[in-house]
Amino acid sequence: MISFLAIVLVGFFLGMRHATDPDHVIAVTTIVTRKSGIARAGLIGALWGLGHTFTIFVVGSAIILFKVTIPPRVGLSMEFAVGLMLILLGILNLTGVLCWLQERLSPGAAILEFPFRDGSASSSTRGGRSSLEGPDRTKPRTRMGKAFPGIGFYNALRPIVIGIIHGLAGSAAVALMVMTTIADPWWAIAYLLLFGAGTVAGMILITSLIAMPFACCPERFSYWNRSISAASGLLSIGFGIFLSYKMGIVYGLFTEYPQWTPR
């Protein structure tokens, strides 16, 4: 009983600590803004954690059950992909593309009105409503949109995809660590799930803390929103370049003899 509780606690809290890795925090910082709100930011963190847990569970289970060995070049490529993703997130953040997509694809986004040939608007309004009655376009119209009514399908998919890519870089290390401490493969897989649950909880806490200042004191922090967004974008690009250089040059991804140890 004591050993079981130890496995549960260790797996959960190691997962929470794993969520605080620099590349994880930098990535979610680029997509959590002052407009998210604490609950919405926490949901983004939970979705990131679910994507991350999915990859760790799939790859880790393959390593534990089938003794799959990841070649050094494949392992370096997975971590190199994380660096490229951080660079892309930083660029999109600095150019305002992320913000534009969020505003455009979120529920309640403004609908563009195109003029008729005679120059009049495509629809007139009466009392704040369109004279051409039709479906409310501010409401999610697809099943996937209805599944995430608070943030929209795009804003839900984005942290999941980022979490999946991040999981590629850390899954091998987590699985190998579990294999050296837990002999029973099914207990090892259960540990992966507990580790994932801790990662989800840790990222919910992190994203909620990021959004809290803007939610509690919007007037004071609204001035700094653009600066913080630019800083997170630059940090994401810088860390992504560092990680890409480390995997590609230092560890030899682009050389004839790559050297990689899951860590």
CORPE-V829254 format. One record per helix or strand of 3 or more residues. SS is the DSSP state (H for helix, E for strand). FROM is the first residue (numbers start at 1). TO is the last residue. If there is no record, write none. Layout:
BEGIN
SS;FROM;TO
SS;FROM;TO
END
This chain:
BEGIN
H;2;18
H;22;29
H;38;66
H;72;95
H;97;105
H;143;147
H;152;181
H;185;216
H;218;222
H;225;250
END
